[in-house]
């Protein structure tokens, strides 16, 4: 892989991260940020 290809791939990753940051900072998507995980804890005795 040449340096030019490495730079191009790095720029793509940076652009993807910027889009994700903008998405998560967007106040219209507050509901999507909240994830409720239910936890089921079972006591298992061997």
C-alpha positions in Angstrom: 0.0 0.0 0.0 1.5 3.3 -1.0 1.5 6.4 1.1 -1.1 8.0 -1.1 -3.5 5.1 -0.5 -2.8 5.2 3.2 -3.6 8.9 3.2 -6.8 8.4 1.2 -8.0 5.7 3.6 -7.2 7.8 6.6 -9.2 10.7 5.1 -12.2 8.3 4.5 -12.1 7.2 8.1 -11.8 10.8 9.4 -14.8 11.8 7.2 -16.8 8.9 8.6 -16.0 9.9 12.2 -17.0 13.5 11.5 -20.3 12.3 10.1 -20.9 10.1 13.2 -20.0 13.0 15.6 -22.3 15.3 13.8 -25.1 12.7 13.9 -24.6 12.1 17.7 -24.5 15.8 18.4 -27.7 16.5 16.5 -30.4 17.1 19.0 -33.1 15.7 16.7 -31.7 12.2 17.4 -31.9 12.3 21.2 -34.2 9.3 21.3 -31.7 7.2 19.3 -28.9 7.9 21.8 -30.9 6.3 24.7 -30.5 2.6 24.9 -32.1 0.7 27.8 -30.6 -2.7 28.5 -32.5 -5.0 30.6 -30.3 -7.2 32.7 -31.3 -10.7 33.8 -29.1 -12.0 36.5 -29.4 -15.6 37.4 -27.6 -17.4 40.2 -26.3 -20.6 38.8 -24.6 -23.0 41.2 -22.4 -25.7 39.7 
